[in-house]
Amino acid sequence: MDRILTLLSWGNQGWLDELASGALVTISLALATLPFGLALGLIMALVKRSDSRVLRAFGTIYTTVFRGVPELLTLYIVYFGLQLGMRRLWTGLGLPGTVEMPAFVAGMIALGLVLAAFSCEVWIGALNAIHKGQREGAYALGLNKAQTFRLVVFPQLIRVALPGLGNNWMVLLKETSLISVIALPDLMFWTGRANVVTKEPFLFFGVACLIYLAFSLVSAGGIEALERRANRGFAQGGGSR
């Protein structure tokens, strides 16, 4: 018991400060990826619903690729492939020095691309749930397409899409563990290090499991609160048509 308390203490003898630092990196990566992935997903949803056959085909190809390719492979392609392409472009332009892609940025881009592909389908379902008569009514009042989307469609879109987007967030939170393979010092990175040094796999992987569960429980509570707030007017008024 004393050994466990020592290993889970702060300072040179324990690993708690490293685990806490890794947990902070994990949640920071997830929070940084979320707006990027959701915004790109909404754009792709609008692309897939556009009148242009070319844009619709592009949106379909995008979602098919990033929903079908493993997240780890996407991460490797972004971190190694995109970085190599940037270096060659940098050298081709005759610029001095070299270009390095931070692991955090690579993880945000890779996970954001995957999140966008999955959230795109959620956005499309929510867009389909909003009756076209509301858009027609907004146009009749003199609103243009941009104003109609911002003032009429988007507020309802968030309410309808929120449960699905909440699920996407929970999945994203778990997928951040993949980032340890490119040496970003997240929770799984430090958990692996602690296991190698101390030979205590059950202890440290168990602690990591509890930390991820804590993130999930807090997230579930936050999503539930957001859903209650988003549906407050509908619950009180018995719905809206």
Summary of the structure (lengths in Angstrom):
residues: 241
radius of gyration: 22.2
end to end distance: 61.4
largest distance: 73.4
contacts: 720
relative contact order: 0.14
helix: 83%
strand: 0%
